[in-house]
Amino acid sequence: MRDIVSVKVTVRLFAQLRERAGRSEMELDLPDGAVVRDAIAAMGDVASGLPVVMAINREYADEAAPLSAGDELALIPPVSGGWALVHVALRSEPLEDLSSRVRDPRAGAVVTFSGVTREVEHLDYEAYEEMALERMRAIAEAAVERHGLCAAAVEHRVGRVPLSEPSVMVAASAPHRGEAFAGAREIIDELKAHAPIWKREEGEWVQGSKPA
């Protein structure tokens, strides 16, 4: 007889979920190959009726994300006054699709934008990283507030970006498409205007405009 392989994960609970469960953490033994939805189902009514956001080891995840032994799964419920998630990053490696970063049970629309290198072999980007990340977050948070977004994400490359690869990606989710489009458009426009990120093309720094 084959041994039954199980996966042990820790589930962290907050606010309403913690009160429902009567504790802040739960240890679950799940079958090998389990995904997030299996963990939620194993918790019974703890998350029933709440639009929770999920994170595995502090990275946002959806219900189909696989779980491994030792993972920490956090279930994040709504907070008073509404809630939204904002993700920003500067990366030296190729950017990946951001739509999973803004998935939300309240969202009926997800809009993504990619700005890619064109017409030249490559572009080189440099950033004042600490300030750039602060500005990126402030821009995304302002768009969330102004357009009622559920979530927003923005990532920008630093270093060399070859032809046809994305140098910047933006994603926004909202209950309706109009708000999602408007939010994503605002984020990329404000990023281009105000984030301290510079572009070098064929050995020359590209001239921009002085930030307002």
C-alpha positions in Angstrom: 0.0 0.0 0.0 1.3 3.4 -1.0 1.8 6.0 1.8 -0.6 8.9 1.6 1.4 12.1 1.0 0.1 15.2 2.8 1.1 18.8 2.7 1.1 20.8 5.9 0.5 24.6 5.5 -0.1 27.4 8.0 -3.1 29.7 7.4 -2.9 33.2 8.9 -6.2 34.9 9.7 -7.0 38.5 10.3 -10.0 40.6 11.6 -13.3 38.9 10.9 -11.7 35.7 9.9 -9.7 35.5 13.1 -12.8 36.2 15.1 -14.8 33.5 13.3 -12.0 30.9 13.8 -11.3 32.0 17.4 -7.5 32.1 16.6 -5.1 33.9 14.3 -3.5 30.8 12.7 -4.7 27.3 11.6 -2.5 24.3 10.6 -3.9 22.3 7.8 -2.9 18.9 6.5 -3.9 18.8 2.8 -3.4 16.1 0.2 -0.4 16.3 -2.1 -1.3 18.6 -5.1 -3.7 20.8 -3.1 -4.3 24.3 -4.2 -5.6 27.4 -2.3 -9.3 26.6 -2.9 -8.7 23.2 -1.2 -7.3 25.0 1.9 -10.3 27.4 2.0 -12.7 24.5 1.7 -10.9 22.6 4.5 -11.6 25.6 6.8 -15.3 25.1 6.6 -17.4 28.3 7.1 -14.5 30.5 8.3 -14.2 32.4 5.0 -17.8 31.9 3.8 -19.4 35.0 2.4 -16.3 37.2 2.6 -14.4 38.4 -0.5 -10.9 37.5 0.7 -7.6 38.1 -1.1 -5.0 35.4 -0.8 -1.3 35.5 -0.4 1.2 32.6 -0.3 4.5 33.4 1.5 3.6 37.2 1.1 3.0 37.0 -2.6 -0.6 37.5 -3.9 -2.2 34.3 -5.3 -5.4 33.1 -6.7 -7.5 30.1 -5.8 -5.8 27.8 -8.3 -2.3 28.5 -6.9 -0.6 25.3 -5.7 0.5 24.8 -2.1 3.7 23.2 -0.9 4.7 21.9 2.4 5.6 24.7 4.8 3.8 27.4 2.9 2.2 30.3 4.8 -1.2 31.1 3.3 -2.7 34.4 4.4 -6.4 35.2 3.9 -6.9 39.0 3.8 -10.5 40.2 4.4 -12.0 43.6 3.6 -11.1 46.5 5.9 -13.4 49.3 7.0 -13.8 52.0 4.4 -13.1 49.7 1.5 -9.8 48.2 0.5 -7.5 48.0 -2.5 -4.1 46.3 -3.2 -1.2 48.2 -4.7 1.9 46.5 -6.0 5.0 48.3 -7.4 8.5 47.1 -8.4 11.6 47.9 -10.3 13.2 44.8 -12.0 16.4 44.1 -13.8 14.9 40.9 -15.3 12.1 40.6 -17.9 8.7 41.6 -16.7 5.8 39.1 -16.5 2.1 39.6 -16.9 0.6 41.5 -14.0 -3.0 40.5 -14.3 -2.7 38.0 -11.5 -1.5 40.8 -9.2 -4.8 42.7 -9.5 -7.4 39.8 -9.5 -10.1 40.6 -7.1 -13.6 39.0 -6.4 -15.2 42.5 -6.7 -13.6 43.2 -10.1 -15.5 42.8 -13.4 -12.7 44.2 -15.5 -8.9 43.9 -15.6 -6.9 46.2 -17.9 -3.2 45.7 -18.6 -0.7 47.9 -20.5 2.8 47.1 -21.7 5.2 49.6 -23.1 7.8 47.8 -25.3 11.1 48.7 -26.8 10.6 49.5 -30.5 12.7 50.4 -33.6 16.1 50.2 -31.8 18.1 47.2 -30.7 17.8 48.0 -27.0 17.1 50.8 -24.5 18.9 51.3 -21.2 17.0 52.5 -18.1 18.3 54.0 -14.9 16.3 55.0 -11.8 16.7 56.8 -8.5 15.2 53.6 -7.1 14.1 54.6 -3.6 12.3 57.7 -4.9 11.0 56.0 -8.0 9.3 53.3 -5.9 7.8 55.9 -3.6 6.4 57.8 -6.6 5.2 54.7 -8.3 3.2 53.7 -5.2 1.8 57.2 -4.7 0.7 57.3 -8.3 -1.0 53.9 -8.1 -2.7 54.8 -4.8 -4.0 58.0 -6.2 -5.4 56.2 -9.2 -7.1 53.7 -6.9 -8.7 56.4 -5.0 -9.8 58.5 -7.9 -11.2 55.7 -10.1 -12.4 53.3 -7.4 -10.1 50.6 -8.5 -10.0 47.2 -6.7 -6.2 46.9 -7.2 -3.4 48.3 -9.2 0.1 47.1 -10.1 3.0 48.8 -11.9 6.5 47.4 -12.7 9.4 49.1 -14.6 12.6 47.7 -15.9 16.0 49.0 -15.0 19.1 48.2 -17.0 19.1 47.0 -20.7 15.8 46.2 -22.3 16.1 44.5 -25.8 13.9 45.2 -28.8 10.2 44.1 -28.3 10.5 43.4 -24.6 8.4 45.3 -22.1 10.1 48.1 -20.2 7.0 49.0 -18.2 3.8 47.2 -17.3 0.6 48.5 -15.6 -2.5 46.6 -14.5 -5.7 47.8 -12.9 -8.9 46.1 -11.9 -12.3 47.6 -11.1 -15.9 46.6 -11.0 -16.5 48.1 -14.5 -14.3 48.5 -17.6 -14.5 52.4 -17.7 -12.8 52.8 -14.3 -10.2 50.1 -15.1 -9.2 51.7 -18.4 -9.1 55.2 -16.8 -7.1 54.0 -13.9 -4.5 52.2 -16.0 -4.2 55.2 -18.3 -3.7 57.6 -15.4 -1.0 55.4 -13.9 1.1 55.1 -17.0 0.7 58.8 -17.9 1.7 60.0 -14.4 4.6 57.5 -14.2 6.1 58.9 -17.5 5.7 62.4 -16.2 6.8 62.1 -12.6 8.9 59.0 -11.7 12.7 59.6 -11.7 13.4 57.0 -14.3 15.7 57.8 -17.3 16.0 56.2 -20.7 19.1 56.0 -22.9 18.7 55.3 -26.6 21.7 54.6 -28.8 24.1 56.1 -26.4 22.1 59.3 -25.8 19.9 60.2 -22.8 16.3 60.9 -24.1 15.2 64.4 -23.2 12.0 64.6 -21.3 10.2 67.5 -19.5 10.8 68.9 -16.0 8.4 67.3 -13.5 5.6 69.6 -12.4 
